Amino acid sequence: MKLRTKLSLADCQSRLGSSTDLRGLALSWDSDPGAVMGEFRGTAFRLHTRKYYQNPFAPFFYGNLTEADGGVVLEGIFRMNPLVRLLTLFWLVFLLMFGVGAMMIPAPMNPVRNINRGWLFGVLAVLAVFGAASVQLGQWLARGEQSVMHSFLKDKLEASDE
């Protein structure tokens, strides 16, 4: 996403800081669920909406403010929390390792006798479907958050899409 505003960089930072809940990622019960929470480091920032439930797959907006042509350009991207993306990658690698390992180890060399590999592949398939369904459910629950953050940024910074 890319937005352009005629405001100065300092003005953009102060507007975002004053209209954003700066408590970061904590769950809190003292404001409305549509409130935007933020974390700022110079011109870089991360935004997300407040929720009264845990959804690790909800999008965060990672943005950066840069001065250009007498105004400010906001560039950013929506994506999951880096830790959640890393854990999702570990989940898929775990499933892949066990699946490939079960295909590569010959049955006579398997120390456990009478093991049915069909059950192993079935369990791996169920775990893969569970992982994919969890990500899809989390993204579905957060389906309106991107538009909330987009309109929040446009309103607070008096910006237009580029």
C-alpha positions in Angstrom: 0.0 0.0 0.0 1.3 3.5 -0.8 -0.3 6.7 0.4 0.8 10.3 -0.2 0.1 13.3 2.0 1.0 17.0 2.0 1.7 17.0 5.7 5.3 17.2 7.0 7.1 14.2 8.5 6.9 15.5 12.0 3.2 16.3 11.6 2.5 12.7 10.4 4.4 11.2 13.3 2.6 13.3 15.8 -0.8 12.6 14.3 -0.2 8.9 14.2 1.3 8.9 17.7 -1.6 10.9 19.2 -4.4 8.9 17.6 -2.9 5.4 18.2 -2.9 3.4 21.4 0.8 3.0 22.1 0.5 0.0 24.5 1.7 -2.3 21.7 0.4 -5.8 21.5 -1.3 -6.2 24.9 -4.9 -7.2 25.2 -6.9 -4.5 27.0 -10.5 -4.2 27.9 -10.6 -0.4 28.3 -11.2 0.8 24.7 -13.3 -0.1 21.7 -12.4 -3.1 19.7 -11.8 -1.1 16.5 -9.1 1.0 18.1 -5.7 1.0 16.3 -2.7 0.1 18.3 0.8 1.0 17.3 4.5 0.7 17.8 6.8 3.4 16.4 10.6 3.4 15.8 11.5 6.7 14.1 9.9 6.7 10.7 9.0 3.0 10.8 5.9 1.7 12.6 3.7 -1.3 13.0 -0.1 -1.1 13.4 -2.9 -3.5 14.3 -6.4 -3.4 15.5 -7.5 -4.1 19.1 -9.2 -7.4 19.6 -10.8 -9.1 22.6 -9.7 -12.5 21.4 -6.4 -14.1 20.4 -5.8 -14.3 16.6 -2.1 -14.8 15.8 -2.9 -14.9 12.0 -4.4 -11.4 12.0 -2.5 -8.9 9.8 -0.2 -6.2 11.0 0.6 -3.2 8.9 4.3 -2.5 8.6 4.9 1.0 7.3 7.5 3.6 6.7 7.2 7.3 6.3 9.6 9.1 3.9 9.7 12.7 2.8 9.2 13.4 -0.9 8.1 16.4 -3.1 7.1 18.6 -0.2 5.0 16.0 1.5 5.3 12.5 2.9 4.9 9.1 1.2 3.7 6.2 3.4 4.7 2.8 2.1 3.8 -0.4 3.8 2.6 -4.0 3.7 0.1 -6.1 5.5 1.5 -9.4 6.8 1.4 -11.7 9.8 3.6 -11.2 12.8 7.1 -12.5 12.0 7.1 -14.9 14.9 3.8 -16.5 13.7 5.2 -16.8 10.2 8.3 -18.5 11.6 6.3 -20.9 13.6 4.1 -21.7 10.6 7.2 -22.4 8.6 8.5 -24.7 11.3 5.1 -26.5 11.3 5.3 -27.2 7.6 9.0 -28.2 7.7 8.2 -30.6 10.6 5.4 -32.3 8.5 7.6 -32.4 5.5 10.5 -34.0 7.4 8.4 -36.7 8.9 6.6 -37.4 5.5 9.9 -37.6 3.6 11.6 -39.6 6.4 8.8 -42.2 6.4 9.2 -42.6 2.7 13.0 -42.9 2.8 13.5 -45.3 5.7 13.0 -48.9 4.4 10.5 -50.9 6.4 12.9 -53.8 7.4 15.3 -51.3 8.9 12.6 -49.7 11.0 13.2 -50.6 14.7 9.5 -50.7 15.5 7.9 -53.7 13.8 4.3 -53.9 12.6 4.0 -50.2 12.0 1.5 -49.1 9.4 2.8 -46.2 7.4 -0.8 -45.5 6.2 -1.6 -44.2 9.7 1.5 -42.0 9.7 0.7 -40.4 6.4 -3.0 -40.0 7.4 -1.9 -38.2 10.7 0.5 -36.0 8.7 -2.3 -35.1 6.2 -4.7 -34.3 9.1 -2.0 -32.1 10.7 -1.3 -30.3 7.4 -5.1 -29.7 6.9 -5.4 -28.5 10.5 -2.5 -26.0 10.0 -3.8 -24.7 6.7 -7.4 -24.4 8.2 -6.1 -22.5 11.2 -4.3 -19.9 9.1 -7.4 -19.6 6.8 -9.7 -19.2 9.8 -7.5 -16.6 11.4 -7.4 -14.6 8.2 -11.1 -14.9 7.8 -11.7 -13.6 11.3 -9.5 -10.6 10.5 -11.0 -10.0 7.1 -12.0 -6.4 7.9 -8.9 -5.2 9.7 -6.9 -4.2 6.6 -9.7 -1.8 5.5 -10.0 -0.4 9.0 -6.2 0.3 9.1 -6.2 1.7 5.5 -9.1 4.1 6.3 -7.5 5.0 9.6 -4.2 6.0 7.9 -6.0 8.0 5.1 -8.1 9.9 7.6 -5.4 10.7 10.2 -2.8 11.7 7.6 -5.2 13.3 5.1 -3.7 11.1 2.5 -4.6 9.8 -0.9 -3.8 6.5 -2.5 -1.0 6.6 -5.0 
